Amino acid sequence: MVDSFLNLSSMEESSEEVVGALPVVANLSMGFERLTLYFTDRRLIVGQGGKTGAASVPTTFMLGSIGSYLGNLFGRGKGKSMKKEAEAKYPRPTAILSLHQDNFAISFTDIVSVNLTRKPINTGISILSKDDKFDFTSRIRFDDVLSLFQNSLAAKLHVETKLEDDSRR
């Protein structure tokens, strides 16, 4: 599942570049974690963005936009939009992997399937690898999410649409 350090150096020698990025959220038992999925021509790199614990969630709900503003003011929500990220040059894959000890890569050959679920307010992303399963959500336009996965994993991609949002139940 996770590339070893020996494989990383051989992949870098062949000038691997990041071709796209997708901000996602992974739900945790107590809160959630912001991540970015970086797409290269041969693997998917999962980069850490920051965890938000359960204690901050009620505050955000109670304060609404004021809580969001304060969160952005004090460092939360520093993510760039997908369009801005696409315009900027992405870091090298090895640089992304070295930014945080929990960043990791999944080779496209290790990915068994990708399920995209179009929902009214977000897109569900489920990635099944040979060793693990990863579930994410993204609020980026569905067509943009679909395009990133079609360009790299079209043969392993399954798409469905849900008319109701079952995440609020």
N, CA, C and O of each residue as an XYZ file, in Angstrom:
676
protein
N       0.826     -1.184      0.000
C       0.000      0.000      0.000
C       0.872      1.250      0.000
O       0.853      2.007     -0.970
N       1.610      1.474      1.031
C       2.426      2.672      1.158
C       3.788      2.401      0.532
O       4.426      1.386      0.814
N       4.222      3.322     -0.321
C       5.505      3.142     -0.993
C       6.647      3.130      0.012
O       6.652      3.892      0.979
N       7.604      2.263     -0.230
C       8.794      2.250      0.616
C       9.736      3.362      0.157
O       9.592      3.894     -0.943
N      10.692      3.702      1.003
C      11.632      4.762      0.645
C      12.462      4.385     -0.578
O      12.839      5.261     -1.356
N      12.751      3.108     -0.761
C      13.515      2.680     -1.924
C      12.744      2.929     -3.212
O      13.324      3.361     -4.208
N      11.441      2.660     -3.200
C      10.627      2.888     -4.389
C      10.459      4.369     -4.684
O      10.341      4.749     -5.849
N      10.445      5.210     -3.668
C      10.272      6.640     -3.869
C      11.398      7.228     -4.693
O      11.150      8.019     -5.603
N      12.632      6.857     -4.391
C      13.752      7.454     -5.108
C      13.762      7.013     -6.564
O      14.096      7.815     -7.435
N      13.409      5.768     -6.857
C      13.401      5.325     -8.243
C      12.274      5.987     -9.027
O      12.421      6.236    -10.224
N      11.145      6.277     -8.367
C      10.045      6.951     -9.051
C      10.419      8.398     -9.355
O      10.062      8.908    -10.417
N      11.126      9.068     -8.454
C      11.507     10.450     -8.671
C      12.490     10.587     -9.819
O      12.468     11.580    -10.546
N      13.355      9.589     -9.984
C      14.348      9.664    -11.047
C      13.699      9.735    -12.412
O      14.296     10.270    -13.347
N      12.488      9.210    -12.555
C      11.821      9.226    -13.852
C      10.926     10.450    -14.016
O       9.989     10.421    -14.814
N      11.191     11.507    -13.289
C      10.529     12.810    -13.361
C       9.011     12.733    -13.217
O       8.266     13.223    -14.066
N       8.579     12.121    -12.153
C       7.160     12.077    -11.819
C       6.716     13.466    -11.376
O       7.411     14.128    -10.606
N       5.553     13.909    -11.867
C       5.030     15.212    -11.504
C       3.587     15.099    -11.065
O       2.856     14.211    -11.503
N       3.187     16.011    -10.194
C       1.799     16.088     -9.765
C       1.012     16.779    -10.879
O       1.395     17.846    -11.357
N      -0.105     16.144    -11.285
C      -0.908     16.679    -12.381
C      -2.244     17.256    -11.911
O      -2.956     17.879    -12.698
N      -2.587     17.057    -10.646
C      -3.837     17.594    -10.118
C      -3.925     17.375     -8.622
O      -3.211     16.546     -8.057
N      -4.819     18.136     -7.983
C      -4.996     18.007     -6.540
C      -6.472     18.169     -6.210
O      -7.198     18.910     -6.872
N      -6.898     17.457     -5.170
C      -8.297     17.477     -4.762
C      -8.388     17.585     -3.240
O      -7.985     16.660     -2.535
N      -8.911     18.699     -2.722
C      -9.109     18.796     -1.271
C     -10.280     17.901     -0.853
O     -11.352     17.939     -1.456
N     -10.054     17.098      0.186
C     -11.070     16.172      0.682
C     -11.110     16.223      2.200
O     -10.248     16.821      2.844
N     -12.135     15.580      2.758
C     -12.278     15.463      4.199
C     -12.468     13.995      4.528
O     -13.218     13.294      3.848
N     -11.795     13.528      5.565
C     -11.988     12.170      6.085
C     -12.627     12.308      7.462
O     -12.112     13.021      8.322
N     -13.747     11.625      7.668
C     -14.396     11.659      8.979
C     -13.648     10.775      9.951
O     -13.279      9.646      9.627
N     -13.426     11.298     11.145
C     -12.781     10.553     12.216
C     -13.837     10.257     13.279
O     -14.936     10.807     13.225
N     -13.521      9.407     14.229
C     -14.491      9.108     15.286
C     -14.815     10.354     16.105
O     -15.936     10.489     16.594
N     -13.879     11.245     16.260
C     -14.092     12.506     16.993
C     -13.619     13.668     16.121
O     -12.506     14.163     16.302
N     -14.440     14.100     15.195
C     -14.084     15.221     14.344
C     -13.819     14.772     12.923
O     -14.358     13.766     12.463
N     -12.981     15.530     12.233
C     -12.645     15.202     10.859
C     -11.236     15.689     10.549
O     -10.629     16.431     11.321
N     -10.733     15.250      9.399
C      -9.382     15.608      8.992
C      -9.408     16.111      7.555
O      -9.961     15.463      6.666
N      -8.807     17.265      7.344
C      -8.678     17.805      5.986
C      -7.439     17.195      5.339
O      -6.360     17.159      5.931
N      -7.619     16.721      4.120
C      -6.533     16.105      3.368
C      -6.549     16.650      1.948
O      -7.513     17.286      1.523
N      -5.482     16.394      1.230
C      -5.445     16.684     -0.200
C      -4.980     15.432     -0.913
O      -3.978     14.826     -0.534
N      -5.717     15.042     -1.957
C      -5.306     13.929     -2.808
C      -4.551     14.530     -3.988
O      -5.117     15.296     -4.768
N      -3.282     14.183     -4.115
C      -2.450     14.650     -5.220
C      -2.353     13.534     -6.250
O      -2.016     12.399     -5.912
N      -2.647     13.853     -7.499
C      -2.611     12.877     -8.579
C      -1.328     13.038     -9.374
O      -0.989     14.143     -9.798
N      -0.615     11.937     -9.577
C       0.530     11.929    -10.487
C       0.160     10.994    -11.636
O      -0.978     10.530    -11.715
N       1.097     10.719    -12.511
C       0.795      9.802    -13.605
C       0.856      8.335    -13.187
O       0.521      7.456    -13.982
N       1.284      8.052    -11.938
C       1.391      6.650    -11.517
C       0.900      6.337    -10.111
O       0.840      5.174     -9.713
N       0.546      7.384     -9.355
C       0.073      7.124     -7.992
C      -0.743      8.290     -7.453
O      -0.792      9.379     -8.024
N      -1.368      8.005     -6.344
C      -2.163      8.981     -5.612
C      -1.434      9.244     -4.301
O      -1.102      8.307     -3.575
N      -1.184     10.515     -3.996
C      -0.501     10.866     -2.754
C      -1.515     11.534     -1.828
O      -2.200     12.478     -2.222
N      -1.602     11.038     -0.599
C      -2.515     11.586      0.396
C      -1.708     12.492      1.312
O      -0.810     12.041      2.024
N      -2.044     13.784      1.283
C      -1.333     14.781      2.078
C      -2.202     15.319      3.198
O      -3.384     15.600      2.998
N      -1.619     15.461      4.371
C      -2.325     15.944      5.555
C      -2.613     17.430      5.444
O      -1.800     18.200      4.932
N      -3.801     17.826      5.938
C      -4.167     19.232      5.905
C      -4.495     19.783      7.279
O      -4.417     20.993      7.493
N      -4.861     18.917      8.213
C      -5.185     19.373      9.559
C      -6.399     18.660     10.112
O      -7.339     18.345      9.382
N      -6.370     18.410     11.404
C      -7.469     17.737     12.085
C      -8.294     18.756     12.844
O      -7.774     19.742     13.366
N      -9.589     18.497     12.895
C     -10.486     19.303     13.705
C     -11.193     18.356     14.648
O     -11.867     17.422     14.212
N     -11.044     18.592     15.928
C     -11.624     17.708     16.931
C     -13.080     17.994     17.194
O     -13.637     18.978     16.707
N     -13.687     17.126     17.968
C     -15.111     17.240     18.282
C     -15.427     18.516     19.063
O     -16.541     19.031     18.961
N     -14.491     19.026     19.825
C     -14.753     20.220     20.639
C     -14.997     21.449     19.775
O     -15.743     22.340     20.180
N     -14.387     21.519     18.595
C     -14.572     22.699     17.754
C     -15.820     22.618     16.894
O     -16.286     23.646     16.402
N     -16.371     21.437     16.697
C     -17.540     21.279     15.844
C     -18.755     22.008     16.405
O     -19.384     22.751     15.651
N     -19.139     21.848     17.701
C     -20.295     22.586     18.212
C     -20.119     24.099     18.133
O     -21.083     24.826     17.893
N     -18.909     24.568     18.333
C     -18.652     26.004     18.260
C     -18.954     26.526     16.865
O     -19.556     27.588     16.712
N     -18.541     25.787     15.858
C     -18.802     26.190     14.483
C     -20.296     26.227     14.217
O     -20.790     27.156     13.577
N     -21.024     25.220     14.705
C     -22.471     25.197     14.500
C     -23.149     26.347     15.239
O     -24.066     26.967     14.702
N     -22.711     26.638     16.463
C     -23.345     27.684     17.253
C     -23.053     29.074     16.692
O     -23.934     29.933     16.667
N     -21.856     29.289     16.258
C     -21.472     30.617     15.813
C     -21.673     30.840     14.320
O     -21.612     31.976     13.851
N     -21.911     29.774     13.575
C     -22.166     29.906     12.144
C     -21.032     30.582     11.419
O     -19.876     30.178     11.543
N     -21.360     31.618     10.657
C     -20.347     32.283      9.842
C     -19.307     33.004     10.687
O     -18.166     33.167     10.255
N     -19.687     33.439     11.889
C     -18.708     34.076     12.776
C     -17.643     33.052     13.166
O     -16.452     33.363     13.181
N     -18.082     31.820     13.486
C     -17.131     30.755     13.822
C     -16.226     30.423     12.655
O     -15.034     30.174     12.831
N     -16.802     30.422     11.457
C     -16.003     30.166     10.258
C     -14.968     31.270     10.055
O     -13.813     30.992      9.734
N     -15.384     32.516     10.243
C     -14.466     33.634     10.101
C     -13.331     33.542     11.111
O     -12.162     33.715     10.765
N     -13.689     33.264     12.369
C     -12.666     33.150     13.410
C     -11.727     31.985     13.128
O     -10.520     32.080     13.354
N     -12.292     30.878     12.630
C     -11.459     29.731     12.297
C     -10.460     30.070     11.211
O      -9.294     29.683     11.288
N     -10.918     30.802     10.186
C     -10.013     31.213      9.114
C      -8.982     32.204      9.620
O      -7.824     32.168      9.204
N      -9.396     33.088     10.514
C      -8.498     34.085     11.075
C      -7.368     33.429     11.864
O      -6.225     33.881     11.809
N      -7.689     32.362     12.596
C      -6.695     31.696     13.438
C      -6.107     30.443     12.811
O      -5.584     29.591     13.528
N      -6.179     30.309     11.490
C      -5.424     29.251     10.834
C      -6.229     28.133     10.226
O      -5.714     27.425      9.360
N      -7.470     27.936     10.634
C      -8.261     26.894     10.003
C      -8.696     27.382      8.633
O      -8.859     28.582      8.413
N      -8.881     26.441      7.712
C      -9.406     26.798      6.404
C      -8.417     27.534      5.525
O      -8.806     28.391      4.731
N      -7.136     27.205      5.661
C      -6.138     27.880      4.851
C      -5.961     27.222      3.491
O      -5.033     27.557      2.756
N      -6.855     26.275      3.147
C      -6.756     25.575      1.873
C      -7.025     26.508      0.708
O      -7.757     27.489      0.840
N      -6.425     26.194     -0.442
C      -6.647     26.972     -1.642
C      -7.774     26.318     -2.426
O      -8.053     25.131     -2.251
N      -8.400     27.067     -3.263
C      -9.408     26.475     -4.124
C      -8.701     25.619     -5.168
O      -7.515     25.798     -5.445
N      -9.458     24.685     -5.739
C      -8.866     23.791     -6.735
C      -8.341     24.580     -7.926
O      -7.294     24.240     -8.478
N      -9.050     25.625     -8.329
C      -8.622     26.426     -9.462
C      -7.294     27.123     -9.166
O      -6.396     27.132    -10.008
N      -7.167     27.706     -7.975
C      -5.922     28.378     -7.607
C      -4.773     27.378     -7.530
O      -3.656     27.680     -7.950
N      -5.049     26.164     -6.984
C      -4.001     25.157     -6.901
C      -3.548     24.724     -8.284
O      -2.364     24.474     -8.511
N      -4.510     24.638     -9.217
C      -4.172     24.201    -10.573
C      -3.275     25.232    -11.258
O      -2.422     24.876    -12.071
N      -3.470     26.513    -10.928
C      -2.661     27.558    -11.540
C      -1.252     27.587    -10.958
O      -0.304     27.954    -11.654
N      -1.105     27.212     -9.712
C       0.210     27.208     -9.072
C       0.946     25.919     -9.418
O       0.319     24.899     -9.705
N       2.254     25.965     -9.391
C       3.034     24.751     -9.627
C       3.004     23.902     -8.368
O       3.253     24.386     -7.264
N       2.696     22.628     -8.555
C       2.622     21.708     -7.423
C       4.025     21.342     -6.949
O       4.971     21.346     -7.736
N       4.156     21.028     -5.675
C       5.441     20.534     -5.176
C       5.750     19.161     -5.787
O       4.849     18.474     -6.269
N       6.984     18.781     -5.763
C       7.390     17.451     -6.241
C       6.769     16.389     -5.329
O       6.547     16.655     -4.147
N       6.487     15.205     -5.847
C       5.906     14.140     -5.020
C       6.716     13.822     -3.765
O       6.137     13.613     -2.699
N       8.037     13.781     -3.873
C       8.835     13.494     -2.680
C       8.732     14.613     -1.650
O       8.795     14.355     -0.448
N       8.573     15.859     -2.113
C       8.413     16.987     -1.188
C       7.087     16.871     -0.444
O       7.029     17.130      0.758
N       6.019     16.485     -1.147
C       4.718     16.309     -0.493
C       4.813     15.209      0.563
O       4.320     15.365      1.680
N       5.445     14.108      0.202
C       5.562     12.983      1.131
C       6.405     13.332      2.355
O       6.174     12.791      3.436
N       7.367     14.217      2.198
C       8.234     14.564      3.326
C       7.670     15.693      4.195
O       8.215     15.966      5.265
N       6.587     16.356      3.757
C       6.012     17.458      4.521
C       5.410     17.021      5.855
O       5.413     17.787      6.818
N       4.897     15.802      5.915
C       4.235     15.321      7.132
C       4.467     13.825      7.234
O       4.405     13.112      6.232
N       4.734     13.350      8.437
C       5.050     11.932      8.632
C       3.890     11.009      8.262
O       4.111      9.831      7.982
N       2.654     11.526      8.257
C       1.502     10.693      7.931
C       1.105     10.748      6.454
O       0.159     10.070      6.052
N       1.803     11.539      5.640
C       1.538     11.541      4.202
C       1.982     10.207      3.619
O       2.992      9.642      4.039
N       1.223      9.706      2.648
C       1.577      8.426      2.036
C       1.084      8.371      0.602
O       0.293      9.212      0.174
N       1.552      7.383     -0.131
C       1.184      7.228     -1.541
C       0.592      5.846     -1.773
O       0.941      4.873     -1.105
N      -0.317      5.793     -2.744
C      -0.906      4.529     -3.177
C      -0.666      4.428     -4.679
O      -1.139      5.271     -5.442
N       0.049      3.424     -5.097
C       0.304      3.212     -6.517
C      -1.009      2.884     -7.222
O      -1.860      2.198     -6.656
N      -1.182      3.371     -8.463
C      -2.394      3.062     -9.210
C      -2.558      1.553     -9.406
O      -3.682      1.059     -9.494
N      -1.449      0.825     -9.475
C      -1.546     -0.631     -9.635
C      -2.078     -1.311     -8.387
O      -2.588     -2.429     -8.463
N      -1.967     -0.646     -7.223
C      -2.488     -1.201     -5.967
C      -3.949     -0.833     -5.718
O      -4.570     -1.361     -4.795
N      -4.500      0.061     -6.529
C      -5.900      0.453     -6.371
C      -6.784     -0.544     -7.105
O      -6.625     -0.773     -8.304
N      -7.720     -1.134     -6.363
C      -8.641     -2.123     -6.924
C      -9.835     -1.426     -7.566
O     -10.221     -1.752     -8.688
N     -10.426     -0.456     -6.843
C     -11.568      0.275     -7.390
C     -11.716      1.630     -6.726
O     -11.234      1.866     -5.618
N     -12.408      2.520     -7.448
C     -12.745      3.845     -6.928
C     -14.235      4.039     -7.172
O     -14.709      3.900     -8.299
N     -14.974      4.362     -6.107
C     -16.400      4.639     -6.218
C     -16.642      6.108     -5.916
O     -16.285      6.600     -4.846
N     -17.252      6.804     -6.867
C     -17.635      8.192     -6.667
C     -19.151      8.235     -6.531
O     -19.869      7.687     -7.367
N     -19.637      8.885     -5.477
C     -21.066      9.019     -5.255
C     -21.425     10.491     -5.280
O     -21.020     11.262     -4.411
N     -22.199     10.869     -6.301
C     -22.655     12.261     -6.426
C     -23.844     12.461     -5.493
O     -24.863     11.782     -5.616
N     -23.703     13.399     -4.561
C     -24.754     13.715     -3.590
C     -25.132     15.182     -3.760
O     -24.408     15.932     -4.416
N     -26.260     15.604     -3.177
C     -26.680     17.002     -3.348
C     -25.667     18.042     -2.868
O     -25.529     19.091     -3.497
N     -24.957     17.779     -1.772
C     -24.052     18.813     -1.259
C     -22.572     18.453     -1.336
O     -21.723     19.310     -1.095
N     -22.243     17.199     -1.670
C     -20.835     16.831     -1.779
C     -20.682     15.577     -2.634
O     -21.663     15.030     -3.139
N     -19.456     15.139     -2.785
C     -19.151     13.918     -3.517
C     -18.494     12.941     -2.551
O     -17.520     13.283     -1.880
N     -19.025     11.736     -2.483
C     -18.412     10.679     -1.689
C     -17.362      9.966     -2.531
O     -17.600      9.651     -3.697
N     -16.215      9.717     -1.941
C     -15.107      9.061     -2.640
C     -14.671      7.870     -1.801
O     -14.271      8.029     -0.648
N     -14.747      6.690     -2.374
C     -14.310      5.483     -1.689
C     -13.248      4.802     -2.547
O     -13.506      4.420     -3.688
N     -12.059      4.657     -1.985
C     -10.939      4.049     -2.712
C     -10.583      2.738     -2.034
O     -10.250      2.709     -0.850
N     -10.656      1.662     -2.789
C     -10.301      0.338     -2.285
C      -8.961     -0.063     -2.886
O      -8.829     -0.199     -4.102
N      -7.962     -0.253     -2.013
C      -6.648     -0.702     -2.488
C      -6.484     -2.171     -2.106
O      -7.365     -2.754     -1.473
N      -5.382     -2.755     -2.482
C      -5.116     -4.153     -2.132
C      -5.043     -4.350     -0.623
O      -5.312     -5.444     -0.126
N      -4.675     -3.283      0.119
C      -4.444     -3.408      1.555
C      -5.420     -2.655      2.450
O      -5.491     -2.943      3.645
N      -6.179     -1.694      1.906
C      -6.979     -0.836      2.772
C      -8.136     -0.216      2.000
O      -8.199     -0.306      0.774
N      -9.052      0.416      2.737
C     -10.151      1.162      2.135
C     -10.131      2.565      2.717
O      -9.953      2.741      3.922
N     -10.315      3.569      1.854
C     -10.281      4.966      2.253
C     -11.579      5.631      1.829
O     -11.997      5.506      0.677
N     -12.224      6.342      2.761
C     -13.463      7.057      2.470
C     -13.264      8.544      2.706
O     -12.796      8.964      3.765
N     -13.629      9.338      1.695
C     -13.480     10.782      1.756
C     -14.756     11.439      1.241
O     -15.594     10.792      0.614
N     -14.888     12.732      1.516
C     -15.895     13.552      0.865
C     -15.214     14.804      0.343
O     -14.183     15.232      0.861
N     -15.807     15.384     -0.692
C     -15.271     16.620     -1.255
C     -16.432     17.513     -1.665
O     -17.460     17.035     -2.145
N     -16.259     18.801     -1.472
C     -17.279     19.772     -1.880
C     -16.925     20.427     -3.212
O     -17.604     21.356     -3.652
N     -15.886     19.953     -3.838
C     -15.510     20.442     -5.168
C     -16.561     19.941     -6.165
O     -17.140     18.872     -5.973
N     -16.805     20.711     -7.227
C     -17.799     20.314     -8.238
C     -17.589     18.865     -8.676
O     -16.463     18.438     -8.931
N     -18.684     18.121     -8.760
C     -18.608     16.704     -9.098
C     -17.857     16.474    -10.409
O     -17.041     15.557    -10.498
N     -18.123     17.296    -11.428
C     -17.472     17.115    -12.725
C     -15.948     17.245    -12.634
O     -15.223     16.562    -13.357
N     -15.466     18.117    -11.751
C     -14.023     18.280    -11.558
C     -13.423     17.053    -10.862
O     -12.341     16.590    -11.222
N     -14.145     16.536     -9.856
C     -13.694     15.328     -9.155
C     -13.655     14.166    -10.139
O     -12.667     13.434    -10.205
N     -14.717     14.001    -10.892
C     -14.809     12.924    -11.875
C     -13.674     12.999    -12.891
O     -13.072     11.980    -13.231
N     -13.383     14.194    -13.371
C     -12.321     14.383    -14.351
C     -10.960     13.922    -13.826
O     -10.214     13.252    -14.541
N     -10.637     14.274    -12.589
C      -9.351     13.856    -12.017
C      -9.223     12.331    -11.968
O      -8.180     11.778    -12.318
N     -10.289     11.659    -11.532
C     -10.232     10.205    -11.442
C     -10.297      9.539    -12.816
O      -9.651      8.513    -13.029
N     -11.068     10.107    -13.754
C     -11.139      9.529    -15.101
C      -9.793      9.588    -15.805
O      -9.424      8.659    -16.524
N      -9.064     10.667    -15.604
C      -7.766     10.817    -16.263
C      -6.751      9.781    -15.803
O      -5.848      9.423    -16.559
N      -6.890      9.293    -14.564
C      -5.870      8.386    -14.036
C      -6.370      6.975    -13.750
O      -5.585      6.028    -13.807
N      -7.642      6.810    -13.448
C      -8.144      5.499    -13.018
C      -9.476      5.123    -13.691
O     -10.326      4.499    -13.056
N      -9.663      5.485    -14.934
C     -10.940      5.285    -15.619
C     -11.409      3.827    -15.588
O     -12.598      3.575    -15.394
N     -10.507      2.870    -15.773
C     -10.890      1.456    -15.823
C     -11.364      0.930    -14.463
O     -12.043     -0.096    -14.401
N     -11.018      1.613    -13.393
C     -11.358      1.151    -12.039
C     -12.444      2.019    -11.391
O     -12.746      1.863    -10.208
N     -13.022      2.923    -12.166
C     -13.936      3.929    -11.645
C     -15.396      3.510    -11.787
O     -15.822      3.054    -12.848
N     -16.158      3.672    -10.702
C     -17.599      3.419    -10.682
C     -18.268      4.692    -10.166
O     -17.805      5.292     -9.196
N     -19.364      5.103    -10.819
C     -20.038      6.340    -10.456
C     -21.506      6.058    -10.163
O     -22.159      5.297    -10.877
N     -22.023      6.686     -9.091
C     -23.448      6.604     -8.795
C     -23.930      7.965     -8.316
O     -23.146      8.803     -7.873
N     -25.242      8.164     -8.417
C     -25.856      9.412     -7.985
C     -26.885      9.102     -6.917
O     -27.705      8.197     -7.070
N     -26.836      9.866     -5.828
C     -27.842      9.771     -4.770
C     -28.598     11.086     -4.749
O     -28.004     12.154     -4.598
N     -29.913     11.002     -4.902
C     -30.723     12.220     -4.920
C     -30.920     12.804     -3.537
O     -31.122     14.011     -3.399
N     -30.864     11.953     -2.491
C     -31.003     12.425     -1.111
C     -29.655     12.332     -0.418
O     -28.863     11.432     -0.696
N     -29.404     13.258      0.476
C     -28.170     13.238      1.258
C     -28.402     12.422      2.510
O     -29.059     12.891      3.439
N     -27.867     11.191      2.556
C     -28.071     10.310      3.708
C     -27.090     10.562      4.843
O     -27.149      9.878      5.865
N     -26.182     11.535      4.689
C     -25.184     11.804      5.736
C     -25.786     12.526      6.940
O     -25.166     12.567      8.003
N     -26.981     13.094      6.792
C     -27.587     13.859      7.894
C     -28.477     12.991      8.765
O     -29.040     13.487      9.741
N     -28.621     11.731      8.450
C     -29.478     10.838      9.238
C     -28.766     10.248     10.396
O     -29.354      9.476     11.153
